[in-house]
Amino acid sequence: MTQRRTLQNRCLSWVCCLLGVVWLVACDVDSTGYSPLPSPSRSAFEDEAGPILTARCGDYACHGNSAQPFALYAVARRRLRLEDRFTSHPLSLDEVDANFRATLGFLDADHARDTPLIRKALGLGGRGGHKGGAVFEAPSDPQCRALIRWIDGNPQ
């Protein structure tokens, strides 16, 4: 009877382990127990997402201001080099990289629509809300859709 119980316990342990592995894979959770964050393309940011963000959010009164947690560099506005301010010189690679890194800090959810970047741009709030109100009226806005596609790794 003891051997039979030991065998049952081993089988139960194996079944539980197998179910645990299946659950982890099915839930898209990595080995640390956390869901992976979005990791959108840097080059697609430069081509598509970055220009949208600098045009819609890069004004000094908004995020073109170093006092903001999400601060962006933008042409004819905030620049790394003072002599480039108020000029039409394109953003430098360092400025694009800084904008990319700042943006990644607001992508802390599994799905693009749940990230603070998109929620705040839609006026849905989140931690600290969005003082500027809605930037996009709906997720169907073409520029909002472009940002969502970029975050999800599906740029045009």
C-alpha positions in Angstrom: 0.0 0.0 0.0 2.9 2.4 0.8 4.5 1.8 -2.6 1.2 2.4 -4.4 0.7 5.7 -2.5 4.3 6.8 -3.3 3.7 6.0 -7.0 0.4 8.0 -6.9 2.2 11.0 -5.3 4.9 10.9 -8.0 2.3 10.8 -10.7 0.4 13.6 -9.1 3.6 15.7 -8.8 4.4 15.1 -12.5 0.9 16.1 -13.6 1.1 19.2 -11.5 4.5 20.2 -12.9 3.2 19.6 -16.5 0.1 21.7 -15.8 2.3 24.4 -14.4 4.4 24.5 -17.5 1.4 24.5 -19.8 -0.1 27.4 -17.8 3.1 29.4 -18.0 3.3 29.0 -21.8 -0.4 29.6 -22.3 -0.3 32.8 -20.3 2.8 34.2 -22.2 4.7 34.7 -18.9 8.5 34.4 -18.9 10.5 32.4 -16.4 10.6 35.3 -13.9 6.8 35.2 -13.6 6.3 38.5 -15.4 4.7 39.2 -18.8 7.2 40.6 -21.3 7.0 44.3 -22.0 6.7 45.5 -25.6 10.0 46.0 -27.4 9.1 48.0 -30.5 11.6 48.8 -33.2 14.0 51.7 -32.9 14.1 52.3 -36.6 10.3 52.2 -36.9 10.3 54.8 -34.0 12.5 57.1 -36.0 10.4 56.7 -39.2 6.9 56.6 -37.8 6.2 56.9 -34.1 8.8 59.6 -33.3 7.5 62.1 -35.8 3.9 61.7 -34.5 5.0 62.2 -30.9 7.2 65.2 -31.6 4.4 66.8 -33.7 1.6 66.1 -31.3 3.4 66.3 -27.9 6.7 68.1 -28.4 5.6 71.6 -27.8 7.3 73.4 -24.9 4.0 73.7 -23.0 3.6 69.9 -23.2 6.5 67.4 -23.4 9.1 69.6 -25.2 10.1 70.6 -21.7 12.8 68.9 -19.6 10.7 69.4 -16.4 8.3 66.8 -17.7 8.7 63.1 -16.8 8.2 62.3 -20.5 10.4 65.0 -22.2 10.9 65.0 -26.0 13.3 66.8 -28.3 11.6 68.3 -31.3 12.7 70.3 -34.4 12.5 74.1 -33.7 11.8 73.4 -30.1 13.8 71.7 -27.3 17.2 70.5 -28.5 20.4 69.0 -27.1 22.5 71.8 -28.6 21.3 75.3 -27.9 22.4 76.5 -31.3 19.9 74.1 -32.9 16.9 75.5 -31.0 14.4 77.3 -33.2 16.0 75.9 -36.3 14.6 73.4 -38.8 17.7 71.1 -38.5 16.6 67.5 -38.3 16.9 65.8 -34.9 20.3 64.3 -34.2 20.7 60.5 -33.6 21.3 61.3 -29.9 18.0 63.3 -29.8 16.0 60.5 -31.5 17.6 57.9 -29.1 16.7 60.1 -26.1 13.1 60.3 -27.4 13.0 56.6 -28.0 14.3 55.8 -24.5 11.8 58.3 -22.9 8.9 56.7 -24.8 9.9 53.1 -23.8 9.5 54.3 -20.2 5.7 54.6 -20.9 5.3 51.2 -22.3 4.7 49.1 -19.2 1.8 46.9 -20.2 1.4 43.7 -22.3 -0.8 45.3 -24.9 -0.3 48.7 -26.6 -3.8 50.0 -25.7 -3.0 49.4 -22.0 0.2 51.3 -21.9 0.4 54.7 -20.2 1.5 56.3 -23.5 -1.7 55.3 -25.3 -4.1 55.6 -22.3 -2.8 59.2 -21.5 -3.0 60.2 -25.2 -6.6 59.0 -25.3 -7.3 61.0 -22.1 -8.0 57.8 -20.1 -5.6 58.8 -17.4 -3.5 56.4 -15.5 -1.0 57.3 -12.9 -0.9 61.0 -12.7 -3.5 61.5 -15.4 -2.8 63.6 -18.4 -2.9 67.3 -17.8 -3.2 68.1 -21.5 -6.3 66.1 -21.9 -6.9 63.8 -24.9 -4.4 64.0 -27.7 -6.4 61.5 -29.8 -10.2 61.3 -29.8 -10.3 57.6 -30.3 -8.0 54.6 -30.8 -9.3 54.7 -34.4 -7.4 58.0 -35.1 -4.9 57.2 -37.8 -1.9 58.5 -35.8 -3.1 56.7 -32.6 -3.4 53.5 -34.7 0.1 54.0 -36.0 1.5 54.3 -32.4 -0.4 51.2 -31.4 1.0 49.3 -34.4 4.5 50.5 -33.6 4.2 49.4 -29.9 2.8 46.0 -31.0 5.7 45.6 -33.4 3.6 45.9 -36.6 4.6 49.3 -38.1 3.4 50.1 -41.6 
